[in-house]
Amino acid sequence: MKNLKLMFVFLMATVISLPLLSGCFKKEEKQPVEDNSNITIGFSIHGLDMDRWKREKIMAEEFAQQKGFILFVMDAEKNPEKQVEQCENLILQGVNALVILPEDDMVLAPVIKLAKERNVPIIAYDRLIRNAPIDYYITFDQKKVGELQAKIITEKYPEGNYVHLKGAPTDFNVINYIKGNLEVLDPYIKNGKIKIVASGDCPNWDRTEAYKFMKNVLKKRTDITAVIAQNDSTGRAVIQALFESGLAGKVGVTGQDADLDSIKYILEGKPTMTVYKPIKTMNEVAFQIALDVSKGNKPVTNGFLNNGYADVPTYFIDVIGVTKDNIDSTVIKDGFYTKEEVYNK
């Protein structure tokens, strides 16, 4: 009898405490980790035309909610003049810091001038803003992106005719992609094992331009071994052109960004590789730096990069080459995609 009474007391205590505990957990989930409701940060995105940038907008909004600050996001729709106007409006509205992913890295001087007058720190995001006194730059190791593209493709195709499709001339990162590509390719070119039979830029990273470029190459010759395309979107445009010539899967193609469609294409044997850039890490680092400077704190960086005006304090984030062999251990393991998304399960 005594044991029954003790059991009853224990059960009642458990039942009473469960709602209290449940209430505590719910309250904790609703509260932001920090209260920074007096801080407003602007985020100017050059364009939301690609899945990657849409994802990064959502990531920034989630981080802002977690940290309890106000975030204003503006889409420039790939229009440099519109981006200048939007950035100036954000500064005039009184943002504490401004994160900019530039469409044209050479036209933002008026924005930087106004930001300096209003004491608004400028953080360049993914793409460097050139020839201007910006405060911080957050980026991946862009030269390594180019190195990985060329290293993985030459390991599979150490000889033959290569096409080099470069990115947008207005994107500073393209300079480093090319450096990385050529650092690996040059020895093969010099010893005659690889020949670059066509090379060109892709204005605005436009898929239509990439498709037209590759179609023109294929009109002249079809004995192509590999194409170094500098991102996944243009790489898929190249694959479309190759498909129409009966060459998809027979010609190596590179990329970067680890777009879901490109990951699926890799599984089908169409492109050879992509470069996975942990964008969630970069996103959180960028907005943590924006939050730190808004609060008057000195943020952590791990290097410098000269933008033509000064050595800009920079935070570099590492990148990883992705092939058919390591999809599970990279983009799936990191939670970038689920196994169901990749394998359609």
N, C-alpha and C positions, 0 to 999 in steps of 0.2 A: 504493500500500500504506500509505504514511504517513497519507494522508487517511482511509483506512478505519479505521486504528487510532484516529485522533483522534475520528472519528465514534462508534466503539464506546465510547471513554472518556466522551464527552459523553452518550451514551444511558444508560450505566450510572449516571452521576452523577445524571441526571434521574430514573431509576427509583428510586434509593436515596432521593433527596430528597423524592419525592412523598408517601410515607407519613409522613415527618417533618412536612412542611408540612400534610398532612391532619390529623395529630394536633394540630398547633398550632391550626388553625382550629377544630376540634371543642372543644378545651379552652377557647378564647376564647369560643365561643358559650355554653358551659355556665356560665361564671363570670358573676355579676352585675356590673354596672358598678361598684357600690359594695358594701361590706360594712357593713350597718347591722343586723346580726342581733340587736343588743342593744336595738333600738327596736321598740315595738309601737304601732300606730295603730288606732283604732277607727273604723268607718264605720257609722253608723246611717242606714238608708234607710227612708223613711216607708212604702214598699210597692213590691213588685216586680210590680205588676199590669200595667204597661205595658212595651212592648219597650224604650223608651228607658232606663228604670231598670235593666233587666236588662243592657243593653249597658254602662251605666256601672259596674255591679258588676264585670263582666268586665274593663273597662278598668282599674279600681282594682287588681284582683288582678294583672293583667299588669304594672302599674307597680310594685307592691310586689315582685314577683319580680325585675324588672329592677334595682330599687334595693336589694334585699336586706334589706328590713324585714318584720316580721310584721304581717299585716293581719287584724283580726277584723271580719267583716261581719254585721250584724244586720238582719233584715227585720221591721219593726213591723206589717206587714200592715194599714196604714192605720188603726191603733188608737193614738190619742194616749197613752193610759195605758200601753199596752204599750211604746211607744217611750220613755217616761220611765223605766220599769223597766229596760229593756234598756240605756239609756245609763248609768243609775246602776250597773248591774252591770259594765259595761265600765270605768267609772272605778274601781270598787272592785277590779277585777282588775288594775289598775295600768297602763292604757294611758298612753303618753307624750303623746298628743294625741287629740282626738276630733273627727271630721268628722261633722256632722249635717245631713241633708236632712229638715227637719221636716214632719210631717203637720199639726200645729196649732202655729203660731208663737207662741202666747200661753201655752202650758202647760208650758214647759220650765224655769221658774224654779228648781224643786228640783234639776234637773240642773246648772244653771249654778252654783248655790250650792255643791253638792258638789264640782264641778270646781275652783272657786276654793279651797276648803279643801284639796284634794289637789294644787293647782298643775298642773292639767291644762288646757292651752289648748283652747279651743273654736273650731272653724271652721265657720261656717254655710255650707252648700253649696246654691247655686241659690235657696233661699228664706231670707229674713232671719228670724232669731229676734228677736222684739221685746221691748222693755222689760227687757233683761237685759244684764249686762256681758260680752258675748262678745268674743273677741279679734280675729277676722278674718271677713270675708265674701267669698265668691267667687261672682260672678254675671255674667250677661250684661247688656247694656244693655236693661233690661226696658221702659223707656219707648219706646225705639226699636223694640222688637218691636211695640208698639201702633201706633206711627206708620207702620211699614211695612205693617201689615195694612190700615189705613185708606187710606193713600196709594195702594197698588196697586189696591185694590177701587174707590176713587173715580175713578181714572184710567180704569177700564173701565166703571164705572157711575156717571157724574157726577150722575145724577138718579134719583129714584124712592123707593120705600118700603123702608126698611132695618129689619132685626131686629138687636138688639144682645144677644148671648148672652155674658154675662161668666163668669169662672171661679169658683173656690171662694172664698167670703168669708173663709175662714181662711188663705188664701195671700196674703201681703203683696205679692207680685209683681203680683197682680191690680189693685191700686191704680195701679201704674205702667202696666199695659197699658191701663187705662181712660183714664188721662191722655193717653197717646199716641194712642189712638183718637180721643178727643174733640178734641184739639188740631188734628187734621186735619179731622174731621167738622164742627166748629162753624161755620166759614164757610159750608159748604154748607147746614147747618140754618138758619142765620140768613137766608140769601138765599132760602130756601124750595125749593131744588132737591132737597134730601134731607129725608125725614121719617122719624123713628124711630117705627115703628108698634107695636113690642113690645120690651121690655127685661127681662132677668132674670138671676139668678145661677144657677150650676150647682154645687150642693153636692158637695164632694169630687171635683170634676172628673168626675163620674159620667156615663158615656155614656147610661145609661138615663134619667137626669134630663134630659139634653140632648135626647134623643129625645122624651120626654114633653112637654117645653117646646115643641119645634117642632111637634109634632102638635097641641097646643092652639092655637098661633098659626094653623096652617093650617085648623083648624075654623072660625075666625072670618073668615079672609080668605086668599086665595091670590094676591093681586096683590103678591107680594114680589119686589123687585128683587135684594136682596143680604142676606146674613147675615154679620155679623162674629162668628165663633166664635173664642174666644181660644186654642184649641189644636186639634191635628189629630184627636185622639180624639173630642172633642165635635163637631168639624166633620163627621166621618164619620157620626156619629149624626144630625146635621142632614140630611146628604145622603140617609140612609136614609128619613127622614120625607118629604123632598122627592120621592124616587123613588116612594114610595107614592101621592103626589098627582100624579104625572106631570110633576114640575118639575125633576128632577135634570138638571143641565147647562144649565138655563135660568135658574137663579138663582145669582148669585155667592156663593161661600163662602170664608172665610179660615181660617187655622189657624196653628200653629207647631209646631216640633219636627222637621219634615221626616221624618215616619214614612214607611216604605217604601210602605205601602198608600196613603197620601195622595199621594205622588209619582206612583204609578201612576194614581191617580184624576185628578191634574192632567193627565197625558198623555191621559186619556179625556175631558177637558173638563168634569169634574164640579165640583171646587173651582177657584177662581181662583188661589190662591197658598198658600204656607206660608212660615214663617220658619225658615231654617237657622241653628242655633246650634251652633258647633263644639264639641261636647261633649267630644271627646278633649282639646282644648286646655284646657277648664275643668277636666276631671278631673285632668290632669297638674299644672296650676297649683295646684289645691287640695291634692293630696297632696305636692307639692313644698313648699308652705308648711307643711303638717303635719310633714313631715320636717325642715324648717329649724328650726321652733320646738322640736321634740323634741331637736335637737342644740344648742339654745341660740343659734341664729343668727337675725338679724332678716330676715324675708322681704321680698321686693319687692312693693309694692302700687302702685296708680295712682290712688287717690282715697279718698274717705270717704263713708259713708252713715249718716245718723242713724237709729237703731232705736228712738228714744223714750227711751233711757237715755243714750246717748253717740254721738259720731261714730265709727263703726267703720271701721278701716282696711280698704279694699275693693280687690279686683282686678276691674275691669270688662273683659268680653270682648265684642267687636263681633259683630253679627248681620247676616244677609244675607237679603233677600227672594228667594224662589224662585218662578218662574213656568215655564210650559211652555218659554219661550225660553232659560232659563239653567240647566236641570237639569244638562246635561253640564259646564258650566263652574263648577259649585258642588259639589254633593254627590258627583258622580262624580269630578271633578278632584281633590277633597280625599281621595278614598278612603273616603268615608263609606259609599258603596255602589259596587258594581261595575256596569259597563254591562250585564252579564248579569243581575244582580238587577233592575235598573230596567226593562230592555226584554225580560226573559224569554228571552234568547238563550243 
